[in-house]
Structures are given as structure tokens and as C-alpha cells.
Amino acid sequence: EYKKVHSAVWPEVLDALRKHHVEDYSINHYPPLQLLIATFKYTGDNYEADMKAIGEDKKTQEWWTVTDPMQESFNEGATGSGRDIPWWTEVEEVFRFEGGPA
């Protein structure tokens, strides 16, 4: 059910992402660990303001109302997307390569 709902993401939610400089957004699911991995490319110059604006978007909030209850959290007391205690867990980046001269 989770995969079915997310594969039909609302066009208005995608518009909010585009409007706030988010491209190449992807959610992956790894069932053995019940792990979700979200990645995206941010192309703007004010990340905090854009993420705040996405969180304030009414259609995005409606989407979160539908999808947040489908997700479990490792965070004690999680309150959902865009709230004080988000359901997602920050993970440490252990390696990154961004290219450059050889």
C-alpha cells in the first residue's frame, strides 16, 4: 500500500517541489529493514527558506496527512513531516564524491 500511494504522488506536491528548487526527488524502500531512503537534488540558493515554504504548502500538508501515518519512525515521539519531531531520522554521511579535475 505504501508503494502504491507514493507512486501516485499528487501533481500539486510535485509542483511545490519544483517551485522551491528541488529536482530529481526519489523515495526508495528497503523492506528487510523497513527503511525509506529519500534523495533529491537542490538547485536553489536558500535551502532553509525553500524547505520551510514546501512545508507550508497546503497540498503538501495534505499529502503528509495521507502518507505520514503509513510510516514508522525510529524517533521517539515523532509527530510527522514538517513538525517539531519528524518521522525521518537523520543519518550520518560516510562518503561523498562530487567530481572535479582528474
N, CA, C and O atoms as CSV, one atom per row, in Angstrom:
chain,resi,resn,atom,element,x,y,z
A,1,GLU,N,N,0.829,-1.196,0.000
A,1,GLU,CA,C,0.000,0.000,0.000
A,1,GLU,C,C,0.869,1.253,0.000
A,1,GLU,O,O,0.574,2.222,-0.700
A,2,TYR,N,N,1.950,1.227,0.798
A,2,TYR,CA,C,2.856,2.384,0.848
A,2,TYR,C,C,3.408,2.697,-0.539
A,2,TYR,O,O,3.394,3.849,-0.972
A,3,LYS,N,N,3.893,1.673,-1.232
A,3,LYS,CA,C,4.480,1.892,-2.561
A,3,LYS,C,C,3.423,2.384,-3.545
A,3,LYS,O,O,3.702,3.260,-4.364
A,4,LYS,N,N,2.221,1.836,-3.473
A,4,LYS,CA,C,1.147,2.237,-4.382
A,4,LYS,C,C,0.793,3.712,-4.189
A,4,LYS,O,O,0.675,4.456,-5.163
A,5,VAL,N,N,0.627,4.132,-2.945
A,5,VAL,CA,C,0.274,5.525,-2.657
A,5,VAL,C,C,1.381,6.468,-3.116
A,5,VAL,O,O,1.106,7.497,-3.733
A,6,HIS,N,N,2.623,6.122,-2.817
A,6,HIS,CA,C,3.721,7.017,-3.175
A,6,HIS,C,C,4.006,7.066,-4.677
A,6,HIS,O,O,4.540,8.058,-5.174
A,7,SER,N,N,3.656,6.014,-5.392
A,7,SER,CA,C,3.881,6.052,-6.844
A,7,SER,C,C,2.858,6.944,-7.539
A,7,SER,O,O,3.010,7.259,-8.719
A,8,ALA,N,N,1.819,7.350,-6.816
A,8,ALA,CA,C,0.788,8.228,-7.368
A,8,ALA,C,C,0.806,9.588,-6.668
A,8,ALA,O,O,-0.247,10.151,-6.372
A,9,VAL,N,N,1.994,10.106,-6.407
A,9,VAL,CA,C,2.114,11.386,-5.702
A,9,VAL,C,C,1.325,12.464,-6.439
A,9,VAL,O,O,1.293,12.482,-7.670
A,10,TRP,N,N,0.693,13.357,-5.690
A,10,TRP,CA,C,-0.159,14.386,-6.260
A,10,TRP,C,C,0.653,15.379,-7.090
A,10,TRP,O,O,1.731,15.796,-6.665
A,11,PRO,N,N,0.156,15.763,-8.260
A,11,PRO,CA,C,0.870,16.741,-9.104
A,11,PRO,C,C,1.147,18.061,-8.390
A,11,PRO,O,O,2.181,18.685,-8.628
A,12,GLU,N,N,0.232,18.496,-7.513
A,12,GLU,CA,C,0.440,19.762,-6.791
A,12,GLU,C,C,1.636,19.679,-5.844
A,12,GLU,O,O,2.317,20.678,-5.613
A,13,VAL,N,N,1.890,18.502,-5.301
A,13,VAL,CA,C,3.044,18.320,-4.424
A,13,VAL,C,C,4.331,18.423,-5.240
A,13,VAL,O,O,5.303,19.044,-4.810
A,14,LEU,N,N,4.324,17.815,-6.408
A,14,LEU,CA,C,5.496,17.911,-7.292
A,14,LEU,C,C,5.715,19.349,-7.741
A,14,LEU,O,O,6.858,19.788,-7.870
A,15,ASP,N,N,4.635,20.086,-7.981
A,15,ASP,CA,C,4.760,21.499,-8.351
A,15,ASP,C,C,5.409,22.300,-7.229
A,15,ASP,O,O,6.235,23.175,-7.489
A,16,ALA,N,N,5.041,22.006,-5.985
A,16,ALA,CA,C,5.653,22.715,-4.845
A,16,ALA,C,C,7.146,22.426,-4.779
A,16,ALA,O,O,7.941,23.320,-4.489
A,17,LEU,N,N,7.532,21.179,-5.047
A,17,LEU,CA,C,8.960,20.844,-5.052
A,17,LEU,C,C,9.686,21.618,-6.144
A,17,LEU,O,O,10.730,22.220,-5.895
A,18,ARG,N,N,9.131,21.601,-7.354
A,18,ARG,CA,C,9.760,22.325,-8.477
A,18,ARG,C,C,9.894,23.813,-8.164
A,18,ARG,O,O,10.943,24.416,-8.391
A,19,LYS,N,N,8.823,24.389,-7.644
A,19,LYS,CA,C,8.803,25.828,-7.343
A,19,LYS,C,C,9.902,26.211,-6.360
A,19,LYS,O,O,10.405,27.334,-6.378
A,20,HIS,N,N,10.268,25.261,-5.500
A,20,HIS,CA,C,11.263,25.555,-4.463
A,20,HIS,C,C,12.581,24.833,-4.707
A,20,HIS,O,O,13.273,24.421,-3.776
A,21,HIS,N,N,12.905,24.694,-5.995
A,21,HIS,CA,C,14.242,24.293,-6.443
A,21,HIS,C,C,14.651,22.871,-6.076
A,21,HIS,O,O,15.826,22.612,-5.819
A,22,VAL,N,N,13.689,21.945,-6.048
A,22,VAL,CA,C,14.002,20.542,-5.791
A,22,VAL,C,C,13.815,19.775,-7.091
A,22,VAL,O,O,12.761,19.840,-7.723
A,23,GLU,N,N,14.854,19.050,-7.477
A,23,GLU,CA,C,14.832,18.225,-8.679
A,23,GLU,C,C,15.238,16.804,-8.302
A,23,GLU,O,O,15.801,16.561,-7.234
A,24,ASP,N,N,14.942,15.891,-9.190
A,24,ASP,CA,C,15.415,14.510,-9.062
A,24,ASP,C,C,15.104,13.938,-7.679
A,24,ASP,O,O,15.976,13.366,-7.025
A,25,TYR,N,N,13.861,14.096,-7.244
A,25,TYR,CA,C,13.415,13.622,-5.935
A,25,TYR,C,C,13.052,12.146,-6.032
A,25,TYR,O,O,12.360,11.738,-6.965
A,26,SER,N,N,13.504,11.358,-5.094
A,26,SER,CA,C,13.271,9.924,-5.144
A,26,SER,C,C,13.074,9.378,-3.738
A,26,SER,O,O,13.760,9.782,-2.800
A,27,ILE,N,N,12.124,8.451,-3.606
A,27,ILE,CA,C,11.958,7.717,-2.358
A,27,ILE,C,C,12.150,6.243,-2.682
A,27,ILE,O,O,11.516,5.712,-3.593
A,28,ASN,N,N,13.022,5.589,-1.937
A,28,ASN,CA,C,13.267,4.164,-2.120
A,28,ASN,C,C,12.877,3.439,-0.845
A,28,ASN,O,O,12.948,4.000,0.249
A,29,HIS,N,N,12.467,2.198,-0.994
A,29,HIS,CA,C,12.029,1.396,0.142
A,29,HIS,C,C,12.833,0.104,0.177
A,29,HIS,O,O,12.932,-0.591,-0.834
A,30,TYR,N,N,13.407,-0.223,1.329
A,30,TYR,CA,C,14.151,-1.460,1.523
A,30,TYR,C,C,13.412,-2.290,2.566
A,30,TYR,O,O,13.616,-2.105,3.766
A,31,PRO,N,N,12.543,-3.217,2.110
A,31,PRO,CA,C,11.664,-3.944,3.034
A,31,PRO,C,C,12.353,-4.690,4.175
A,31,PRO,O,O,11.826,-4.665,5.287
A,32,PRO,N,N,13.500,-5.357,3.975
A,32,PRO,CA,C,14.064,-6.117,5.104
A,32,PRO,C,C,14.344,-5.276,6.354
A,32,PRO,O,O,14.269,-5.780,7.475
A,33,LEU,N,N,14.664,-4.005,6.158
A,33,LEU,CA,C,14.922,-3.124,7.302
A,33,LEU,C,C,13.792,-2.128,7.533
A,33,LEU,O,O,13.889,-1.268,8.409
A,34,GLN,N,N,12.722,-2.242,6.754
A,34,GLN,CA,C,11.653,-1.248,6.782
A,34,GLN,C,C,12.259,0.151,6.687
A,34,GLN,O,O,11.909,1.051,7.450
A,35,LEU,N,N,13.169,0.311,5.738
A,35,LEU,CA,C,13.948,1.531,5.601
A,35,LEU,C,C,13.499,2.323,4.382
A,35,LEU,O,O,13.373,1.775,3.287
A,36,LEU,N,N,13.260,3.604,4.576
A,36,LEU,CA,C,12.973,4.521,3.480
A,36,LEU,C,C,14.198,5.387,3.267
A,36,LEU,O,O,14.826,5.839,4.225
A,37,ILE,N,N,14.532,5.615,2.016
A,37,ILE,CA,C,15.663,6.471,1.688
A,37,ILE,C,C,15.166,7.507,0.689
A,37,ILE,O,O,14.765,7.164,-0.423
A,38,ALA,N,N,15.193,8.759,1.085
A,38,ALA,CA,C,14.766,9.843,0.206
A,38,ALA,C,C,16.000,10.630,-0.225
A,38,ALA,O,O,16.852,10.972,0.596
A,39,THR,N,N,16.082,10.910,-1.512
A,39,THR,CA,C,17.176,11.718,-2.035
A,39,THR,C,C,16.600,12.749,-2.996
A,39,THR,O,O,15.567,12.519,-3.624
A,40,PHE,N,N,17.272,13.876,-3.103
A,40,PHE,CA,C,16.883,14.870,-4.091
A,40,PHE,C,C,18.056,15.797,-4.359
A,40,PHE,O,O,19.019,15.864,-3.595
A,41,LYS,N,N,17.941,16.504,-5.466
A,41,LYS,CA,C,18.945,17.499,-5.830
A,41,LYS,C,C,18.331,18.876,-5.590
A,41,LYS,O,O,17.262,19.185,-6.117
A,42,TYR,N,N,19.005,19.696,-4.799
A,42,TYR,CA,C,18.543,21.052,-4.519
A,42,TYR,C,C,19.355,22.024,-5.360
A,42,TYR,O,O,20.585,21.990,-5.333
A,43,THR,N,N,18.671,22.902,-6.115
A,43,THR,CA,C,19.369,23.806,-7.028
A,43,THR,C,C,19.222,25.280,-6.660
A,43,THR,O,O,19.702,26.144,-7.393
A,44,GLY,N,N,18.573,25.579,-5.550
A,44,GLY,CA,C,18.366,26.967,-5.155
A,44,GLY,C,C,19.533,27.525,-4.372
A,44,GLY,O,O,20.598,26.913,-4.296
A,45,ASP,N,N,19.319,28.705,-3.787
A,45,ASP,CA,C,20.378,29.337,-3.007
A,45,ASP,C,C,19.955,29.666,-1.573
A,45,ASP,O,O,20.701,30.310,-0.837
A,46,ASN,N,N,18.755,29.222,-1.179
A,46,ASN,CA,C,18.313,29.438,0.196
A,46,ASN,C,C,17.536,28.197,0.653
A,46,ASN,O,O,16.305,28.186,0.674
A,47,TYR,N,N,18.281,27.165,1.013
A,47,TYR,CA,C,17.716,25.863,1.358
A,47,TYR,C,C,16.680,25.955,2.474
A,47,TYR,O,O,15.586,25.403,2.357
A,48,GLU,N,N,17.023,26.650,3.553
A,48,GLU,CA,C,16.126,26.730,4.698
A,48,GLU,C,C,14.796,27.365,4.308
A,48,GLU,O,O,13.737,26.868,4.692
A,49,ALA,N,N,14.841,28.455,3.551
A,49,ALA,CA,C,13.609,29.137,3.145
A,49,ALA,C,C,12.772,28.262,2.214
A,49,ALA,O,O,11.548,28.218,2.337
A,50,ASP,N,N,13.421,27.573,1.294
A,50,ASP,CA,C,12.688,26.715,0.374
A,50,ASP,C,C,12.063,25.529,1.095
A,50,ASP,O,O,10.917,25.179,0.812
A,51,MET,N,N,12.778,24.906,2.011
A,51,MET,CA,C,12.222,23.772,2.746
A,51,MET,C,C,11.051,24.225,3.634
A,51,MET,O,O,10.060,23.509,3.777
A,52,LYS,N,N,11.178,25.419,4.226
A,52,LYS,CA,C,10.088,25.975,5.036
A,52,LYS,C,C,8.862,26.212,4.162
A,52,LYS,O,O,7.743,25.888,4.560
A,53,ALA,N,N,9.067,26.775,2.974
A,53,ALA,CA,C,7.944,27.054,2.069
A,53,ALA,C,C,7.267,25.766,1.608
A,53,ALA,O,O,6.041,25.722,1.502
A,54,ILE,N,N,8.035,24.730,1.334
A,54,ILE,CA,C,7.441,23.438,0.956
A,54,ILE,C,C,6.581,22.932,2.111
A,54,ILE,O,O,5.463,22.464,1.897
A,55,GLY,N,N,7.097,23.024,3.322
A,55,GLY,CA,C,6.356,22.569,4.496
A,55,GLY,C,C,5.094,23.362,4.767
A,55,GLY,O,O,4.175,22.858,5.413
A,56,GLU,N,N,5.033,24.586,4.286
A,56,GLU,CA,C,3.852,25.424,4.479
A,56,GLU,C,C,2.841,25.287,3.346
A,56,GLU,O,O,1.731,25.812,3.442
A,57,ASP,N,N,3.211,24.589,2.276
A,57,ASP,CA,C,2.333,24.396,1.132
A,57,ASP,C,C,1.135,23.522,1.544
A,57,ASP,O,O,1.319,22.429,2.079
A,58,LYS,N,N,-0.075,24.002,1.295
A,58,LYS,CA,C,-1.296,23.317,1.758
A,58,LYS,C,C,-1.443,21.924,1.156
A,58,LYS,O,O,-1.807,20.989,1.868
A,59,LYS,N,N,-1.171,21.764,-0.129
A,59,LYS,CA,C,-1.302,20.440,-0.752
A,59,LYS,C,C,-0.248,19.488,-0.210
A,59,LYS,O,O,-0.518,18.301,-0.029
A,60,THR,N,N,0.949,19.996,0.050
A,60,THR,CA,C,1.992,19.156,0.636
A,60,THR,C,C,1.572,18.710,2.030
A,60,THR,O,O,1.786,17.554,2.397
A,61,GLN,N,N,0.977,19.606,2.809
A,61,GLN,CA,C,0.497,19.235,4.133
A,61,GLN,C,C,-0.597,18.169,4.040
A,61,GLN,O,O,-0.648,17.258,4.866
A,62,GLU,N,N,-1.466,18.282,3.042
A,62,GLU,CA,C,-2.498,17.256,2.849
A,62,GLU,C,C,-1.865,15.913,2.486
A,62,GLU,O,O,-2.306,14.864,2.956
A,63,TRP,N,N,-0.832,15.954,1.650
A,63,TRP,CA,C,-0.110,14.734,1.261
A,63,TRP,C,C,0.503,14.075,2.490
A,63,TRP,O,O,0.410,12.859,2.662
A,64,TRP,N,N,1.127,14.877,3.340
A,64,TRP,CA,C,1.735,14.345,4.554
A,64,TRP,C,C,0.682,13.722,5.464
A,64,TRP,O,O,0.950,12.720,6.128
A,65,THR,N,N,-0.528,14.314,5.501
A,65,THR,CA,C,-1.607,13.751,6.316
A,65,THR,C,C,-1.956,12.341,5.850
A,65,THR,O,O,-2.288,11.476,6.660
A,66,VAL,N,N,-1.877,12.117,4.539
A,66,VAL,CA,C,-2.162,10.798,3.976
A,66,VAL,C,C,-0.993,9.840,4.211
A,66,VAL,O,O,-1.204,8.690,4.598
A,67,THR,N,N,0.226,10.301,3.981
A,67,THR,CA,C,1.370,9.390,3.970
A,67,THR,C,C,2.063,9.206,5.318
A,67,THR,O,O,2.591,8.124,5.576
A,68,ASP,N,N,2.083,10.204,6.179
A,68,ASP,CA,C,2.798,10.071,7.455
A,68,ASP,C,C,2.313,8.894,8.302
A,68,ASP,O,O,3.139,8.191,8.883
A,69,PRO,N,N,1.004,8.655,8.391
A,69,PRO,CA,C,0.561,7.522,9.223
A,69,PRO,C,C,1.012,6.159,8.690
A,69,PRO,O,O,0.959,5.166,9.417
A,70,MET,N,N,1.452,6.101,7.438
A,70,MET,CA,C,1.896,4.840,6.855
A,70,MET,C,C,3.346,4.537,7.224
A,70,MET,O,O,3.840,3.445,6.944
A,71,GLN,N,N,4.022,5.485,7.844
A,71,GLN,CA,C,5.449,5.367,8.086
A,71,GLN,C,C,5.719,5.226,9.579
A,71,GLN,O,O,5.136,5.924,10.408
A,72,GLU,N,N,6.607,4.315,9.887
A,72,GLU,CA,C,7.043,4.185,11.267
A,72,GLU,C,C,8.319,4.991,11.446
A,72,GLU,O,O,9.001,5.315,10.474
A,73,SER,N,N,8.633,5.306,12.676
A,73,SER,CA,C,9.789,6.141,12.945
A,73,SER,C,C,10.685,5.523,14.000
A,73,SER,O,O,10.226,4.837,14.913
A,74,PHE,N,N,11.969,5.782,13.853
A,74,PHE,CA,C,12.919,5.432,14.898
A,74,PHE,C,C,12.982,6.546,15.950
A,74,PHE,O,O,13.623,6.381,16.988
A,75,ASN,N,N,12.322,7.673,15.687
A,75,ASN,CA,C,12.374,8.814,16.586
A,75,ASN,C,C,11.247,8.750,17.608
A,75,ASN,O,O,10.069,8.769,17.251
A,76,GLU,N,N,11.612,8.676,18.853
A,76,GLU,CA,C,10.638,8.650,19.949
A,76,GLU,C,C,9.767,9.900,19.889
A,76,GLU,O,O,10.285,11.015,19.830
A,77,GLY,N,N,8.453,9.724,19.904
A,77,GLY,CA,C,7.529,10.853,19.915
A,77,GLY,C,C,7.391,11.582,18.596
A,77,GLY,O,O,6.949,12.731,18.568
A,78,ALA,N,N,7.761,10.935,17.504
A,78,ALA,CA,C,7.687,11.575,16.193
A,78,ALA,C,C,6.286,12.125,15.936
A,78,ALA,O,O,5.288,11.472,16.242
A,79,THR,N,N,6.223,13.326,15.376
A,79,THR,CA,C,4.946,13.986,15.119
A,79,THR,C,C,4.665,14.158,13.640
A,79,THR,O,O,3.627,14.722,13.292
A,80,GLY,N,N,5.538,13.701,12.749
A,80,GLY,CA,C,5.259,13.747,11.319
A,80,GLY,C,C,6.107,14.737,10.552
A,80,GLY,O,O,6.943,15.438,11.122
A,81,SER,N,N,5.880,14.785,9.258
A,81,SER,CA,C,6.619,15.677,8.371
A,81,SER,C,C,6.343,17.131,8.714
A,81,SER,O,O,5.203,17.512,8.983
A,82,GLY,N,N,7.402,17.943,8.701
A,82,GLY,CA,C,7.254,19.364,8.930
A,82,GLY,C,C,6.877,19.755,10.345
A,82,GLY,O,O,6.456,20.888,10.578
A,83,ARG,N,N,7.016,18.851,11.287
A,83,ARG,CA,C,6.637,19.138,12.670
A,83,ARG,C,C,7.881,19.154,13.562
A,83,ARG,O,O,9.000,18.970,13.083
A,84,ASP,N,N,7.675,19.375,14.856
A,84,ASP,CA,C,8.802,19.508,15.780
A,84,ASP,C,C,9.690,18.270,15.805
A,84,ASP,O,O,10.916,18.383,15.802
A,85,ILE,N,N,9.074,17.088,15.831
A,85,ILE,CA,C,9.851,15.841,15.808
A,85,ILE,C,C,9.455,15.080,14.548
A,85,ILE,O,O,8.411,14.428,14.526
A,86,PRO,N,N,10.279,15.153,13.492
A,86,PRO,CA,C,9.916,14.494,12.230
A,86,PRO,C,C,10.010,12.979,12.339
A,86,PRO,O,O,10.729,12.452,13.189
A,87,TRP,N,N,9.278,12.282,11.471
A,87,TRP,CA,C,9.306,10.825,11.485
A,87,TRP,C,C,10.615,10.289,10.920
A,87,TRP,O,O,11.035,9.188,11.275
A,88,TRP,N,N,11.264,11.054,10.043
A,88,TRP,CA,C,12.510,10.557,9.460
A,88,TRP,C,C,13.678,10.758,10.416
A,88,TRP,O,O,13.645,11.619,11.296
A,89,THR,N,N,14.676,9.970,10.227
A,89,THR,CA,C,15.853,10.019,11.079
A,89,THR,C,C,17.038,10.510,10.259
A,89,THR,O,O,17.309,9.997,9.173
A,90,GLU,N,N,17.729,11.492,10.780
A,90,GLU,CA,C,18.945,11.965,10.116
A,90,GLU,C,C,20.004,10.874,10.224
A,90,GLU,O,O,20.180,10.276,11.286
A,91,VAL,N,N,20.697,10.619,9.141
A,91,VAL,CA,C,21.756,9.617,9.158
A,91,VAL,C,C,23.079,10.263,8.758
A,91,VAL,O,O,23.115,11.233,8.001
A,92,GLU,N,N,24.130,9.718,9.269
A,92,GLU,CA,C,25.463,10.245,9.003
A,92,GLU,C,C,25.892,9.908,7.584
A,92,GLU,O,O,25.742,8.772,7.133
A,93,GLU,N,N,26.424,10.897,6.890
A,93,GLU,CA,C,27.004,10.649,5.582
A,93,GLU,C,C,28.438,10.150,5.808
A,93,GLU,O,O,29.223,10.792,6.505
A,94,VAL,N,N,28.763,9.019,5.221
A,94,VAL,CA,C,30.095,8.467,5.435
A,94,VAL,C,C,31.001,8.627,4.213
A,94,VAL,O,O,32.209,8.415,4.314
A,95,PHE,N,N,30.441,8.995,3.070
A,95,PHE,CA,C,31.258,9.199,1.885
A,95,PHE,C,C,30.485,10.041,0.888
A,95,PHE,O,O,29.279,9.865,0.715
A,96,ARG,N,N,31.189,10.960,0.233
A,96,ARG,CA,C,30.599,11.747,-0.862
A,96,ARG,C,C,31.678,12.081,-1.872
A,96,ARG,O,O,32.792,12.459,-1.509
A,97,PHE,N,N,31.337,11.937,-3.140
A,97,PHE,CA,C,32.215,12.366,-4.221
A,97,PHE,C,C,31.422,13.271,-5.111
A,97,PHE,O,O,30.366,12.885,-5.612
A,98,GLU,N,N,31.913,14.478,-5.321
A,98,GLU,CA,C,31.195,15.448,-6.141
A,98,GLU,C,C,31.906,15.741,-7.444
A,98,GLU,O,O,31.523,16.668,-8.157
A,99,GLY,N,N,32.921,14.983,-7.769
A,99,GLY,CA,C,33.625,15.200,-9.032
A,99,GLY,C,C,34.727,16.236,-8.876
A,99,GLY,O,O,35.064,16.656,-7.769
A,100,GLY,N,N,35.270,16.628,-9.999
A,100,GLY,CA,C,36.354,17.604,-10.013
A,100,GLY,C,C,37.426,17.186,-10.976
A,100,GLY,O,O,37.309,16.143,-11.619
A,101,PRO,N,N,38.474,17.979,-11.092
A,101,PRO,CA,C,39.546,17.677,-12.052
A,101,PRO,C,C,40.260,16.369,-11.698
A,101,PRO,O,O,40.452,16.036,-10.529
A,102,ALA,N,N,40.636,15.659,-12.725
A,102,ALA,CA,C,41.348,14.384,-12.513
A,102,ALA,C,C,42.827,14.614,-12.315
A,102,ALA,O,O,43.580,13.659,-12.124
